[in-house]
Amino acid sequence: MFHAEIAACIPALRVAASLGMDTLFWNGMRQMWW
């Protein structure tokens, strides 16, 4: 059960990390260009 919970959380963490990186990237680009 514990392993299943971890396996279920991994995709959500991956998506959250991806969105976070995109946000940081675009904020950095905006500060550089504007």
Biopython code that builds the backbone (N, CA, C, O; Angstrom):
import numpy as np
from Bio.PDB.StructureBuilder import StructureBuilder

atoms = [
    (1, "MET", "N", (0.841, -1.202, 0.000)),
    (1, "MET", "CA", (0.000, 0.000, 0.000)),
    (1, "MET", "C", (0.873, 1.249, 0.000)),
    (1, "MET", "O", (0.611, 2.199, -0.737)),
    (2, "PHE", "N", (1.915, 1.241, 0.833)),
    (2, "PHE", "CA", (2.804, 2.394, 0.902)),
    (2, "PHE", "C", (3.459, 2.666, -0.457)),
    (2, "PHE", "O", (3.532, 3.806, -0.914)),
    (3, "HIS", "N", (3.934, 1.583, -1.089)),
    (3, "HIS", "CA", (4.579, 1.737, -2.393)),
    (3, "HIS", "C", (3.592, 2.264, -3.423)),
    (3, "HIS", "O", (3.956, 3.079, -4.270)),
    (4, "ALA", "N", (2.344, 1.804, -3.358)),
    (4, "ALA", "CA", (1.330, 2.261, -4.312)),
    (4, "ALA", "C", (1.068, 3.754, -4.126)),
    (4, "ALA", "O", (0.870, 4.476, -5.103)),
    (5, "GLU", "N", (1.065, 4.215, -2.879)),
    (5, "GLU", "CA", (0.838, 5.642, -2.643)),
    (5, "GLU", "C", (1.976, 6.471, -3.228)),
    (5, "GLU", "O", (1.745, 7.516, -3.835)),
    (6, "ILE", "N", (3.204, 5.997, -3.040)),
    (6, "ILE", "CA", (4.356, 6.709, -3.613)),
    (6, "ILE", "C", (4.252, 6.735, -5.139)),
    (6, "ILE", "O", (4.471, 7.772, -5.764)),
    (7, "ALA", "N", (3.916, 5.590, -5.733)),
    (7, "ALA", "CA", (3.807, 5.512, -7.188)),
    (7, "ALA", "C", (2.722, 6.456, -7.696)),
    (7, "ALA", "O", (2.851, 7.022, -8.781)),
    (8, "ALA", "N", (1.653, 6.629, -6.918)),
    (8, "ALA", "CA", (0.573, 7.522, -7.338)),
    (8, "ALA", "C", (1.001, 8.984, -7.213)),
    (8, "ALA", "O", (0.523, 9.836, -7.962)),
    (9, "CYS", "N", (1.902, 9.276, -6.267)),
    (9, "CYS", "CA", (2.323, 10.664, -6.048)),
    (9, "CYS", "C", (3.378, 11.124, -7.051)),
    (9, "CYS", "O", (3.472, 12.315, -7.347)),
    (10, "ILE", "N", (4.166, 10.195, -7.574)),
    (10, "ILE", "CA", (5.281, 10.577, -8.451)),
    (10, "ILE", "C", (4.823, 11.393, -9.669)),
    (10, "ILE", "O", (5.420, 12.436, -9.935)),
    (11, "PRO", "N", (3.795, 10.973, -10.421)),
    (11, "PRO", "CA", (3.383, 11.785, -11.575)),
    (11, "PRO", "C", (2.937, 13.184, -11.168)),
    (11, "PRO", "O", (3.232, 14.154, -11.866)),
    (12, "ALA", "N", (2.225, 13.299, -10.043)),
    (12, "ALA", "CA", (1.778, 14.617, -9.590)),
    (12, "ALA", "C", (2.977, 15.498, -9.248)),
    (12, "ALA", "O", (2.999, 16.683, -9.582)),
    (13, "LEU", "N", (3.977, 14.914, -8.579)),
    (13, "LEU", "CA", (5.175, 15.684, -8.253)),
    (13, "LEU", "C", (5.904, 16.105, -9.523)),
    (13, "LEU", "O", (6.420, 17.218, -9.617)),
    (14, "ARG", "N", (5.939, 15.204, -10.495)),
    (14, "ARG", "CA", (6.630, 15.509, -11.753)),
    (14, "ARG", "C", (5.931, 16.664, -12.465)),
    (14, "ARG", "O", (6.589, 17.573, -12.973)),
    (15, "VAL", "N", (4.600, 16.629, -12.503)),
    (15, "VAL", "CA", (3.845, 17.713, -13.148)),
    (15, "VAL", "C", (4.054, 19.023, -12.397)),
    (15, "VAL", "O", (4.261, 20.068, -13.015)),
    (16, "ALA", "N", (4.000, 18.971, -11.071)),
    (16, "ALA", "CA", (4.190, 20.185, -10.272)),
    (16, "ALA", "C", (5.588, 20.759, -10.505)),
    (16, "ALA", "O", (5.746, 21.973, -10.634)),
    (17, "ALA", "N", (6.598, 19.896, -10.558)),
    (17, "ALA", "CA", (7.964, 20.359, -10.792)),
    (17, "ALA", "C", (8.083, 20.978, -12.184)),
    (17, "ALA", "O", (8.747, 21.999, -12.359)),
    (18, "SER", "N", (7.436, 20.355, -13.173)),
    (18, "SER", "CA", (7.494, 20.875, -14.533)),
    (18, "SER", "C", (6.851, 22.257, -14.604)),
    (18, "SER", "O", (7.406, 23.169, -15.217)),
    (19, "LEU", "N", (5.690, 22.415, -13.981)),
    (19, "LEU", "CA", (5.012, 23.713, -13.987)),
    (19, "LEU", "C", (5.850, 24.747, -13.248)),
    (19, "LEU", "O", (5.940, 25.898, -13.677)),
    (20, "GLY", "N", (6.461, 24.343, -12.146)),
    (20, "GLY", "CA", (7.295, 25.266, -11.384)),
    (20, "GLY", "C", (8.490, 25.732, -12.206)),
    (20, "GLY", "O", (8.823, 26.918, -12.196)),
    (21, "MET", "N", (9.134, 24.817, -12.912)),
    (21, "MET", "CA", (10.277, 25.183, -13.740)),
    (21, "MET", "C", (9.845, 26.105, -14.867)),
    (21, "MET", "O", (10.555, 27.057, -15.192)),
    (22, "ASP", "N", (8.686, 25.835, -15.473)),
    (22, "ASP", "CA", (8.196, 26.707, -16.540)),
    (22, "ASP", "C", (7.950, 28.107, -16.000)),
    (22, "ASP", "O", (8.279, 29.094, -16.658)),
    (23, "THR", "N", (7.374, 28.198, -14.802)),
    (23, "THR", "CA", (7.093, 29.512, -14.214)),
    (23, "THR", "C", (8.388, 30.268, -13.962)),
    (23, "THR", "O", (8.491, 31.451, -14.287)),
    (24, "LEU", "N", (9.385, 29.587, -13.381)),
    (24, "LEU", "CA", (10.663, 30.241, -13.124)),
    (24, "LEU", "C", (11.313, 30.677, -14.430)),
    (24, "LEU", "O", (11.875, 31.768, -14.517)),
    (25, "PHE", "N", (11.235, 29.817, -15.447)),
    (25, "PHE", "CA", (11.850, 30.131, -16.730)),
    (25, "PHE", "C", (11.219, 31.380, -17.345)),
    (25, "PHE", "O", (11.928, 32.287, -17.780)),
    (26, "TRP", "N", (9.875, 31.427, -17.380)),
    (26, "TRP", "CA", (9.210, 32.566, -18.015)),
    (26, "TRP", "C", (9.380, 33.836, -17.207)),
    (26, "TRP", "O", (9.484, 34.920, -17.781)),
    (27, "ASN", "N", (9.412, 33.725, -15.868)),
    (27, "ASN", "CA", (9.668, 34.915, -15.057)),
    (27, "ASN", "C", (11.065, 35.454, -15.349)),
    (27, "ASN", "O", (11.257, 36.666, -15.444)),
    (28, "GLY", "N", (12.041, 34.556, -15.490)),
    (28, "GLY", "CA", (13.401, 34.975, -15.803)),
    (28, "GLY", "C", (13.476, 35.627, -17.176)),
    (28, "GLY", "O", (14.140, 36.650, -17.340)),
    (29, "MET", "N", (12.805, 35.046, -18.162)),
    (29, "MET", "CA", (12.810, 35.613, -19.505)),
    (29, "MET", "C", (12.176, 37.000, -19.496)),
    (29, "MET", "O", (12.668, 37.916, -20.155)),
    (30, "ARG", "N", (11.081, 37.153, -18.747)),
    (30, "ARG", "CA", (10.390, 38.435, -18.707)),
    (30, "ARG", "C", (11.290, 39.507, -18.099)),
    (30, "ARG", "O", (11.323, 40.642, -18.576)),
    (31, "GLN", "N", (12.025, 39.141, -17.039)),
    (31, "GLN", "CA", (12.912, 40.114, -16.415)),
    (31, "GLN", "C", (14.070, 40.464, -17.346)),
    (31, "GLN", "O", (14.542, 41.601, -17.349)),
    (32, "MET", "N", (14.527, 39.500, -18.129)),
    (32, "MET", "CA", (15.635, 39.768, -19.043)),
    (32, "MET", "C", (15.208, 40.688, -20.184)),
    (32, "MET", "O", (15.944, 41.600, -20.559)),
    (33, "TRP", "N", (14.008, 40.445, -20.738)),
    (33, "TRP", "CA", (13.617, 41.173, -21.934)),
    (33, "TRP", "C", (12.847, 42.453, -21.656)),
    (33, "TRP", "O", (12.862, 43.375, -22.471)),
    (34, "TRP", "N", (12.166, 42.519, -20.498)),
    (34, "TRP", "CA", (11.372, 43.730, -20.233)),
    (34, "TRP", "C", (11.834, 44.400, -18.972)),
    (34, "TRP", "O", (11.286, 45.433, -18.586)),
]
sb = StructureBuilder()
sb.init_structure("model")
sb.init_model(0)
sb.init_chain("A")
sb.init_seg("    ")
for serial, (resi, resn, name, xyz) in enumerate(atoms, 1):
    if name == "N":
        sb.init_residue(resn, " ", resi, " ")
    sb.init_atom(name, np.array(xyz, "f"), 0.0, 1.0, " ", f" {name:<3s}", serial, name[0])
structure = sb.get_structure()
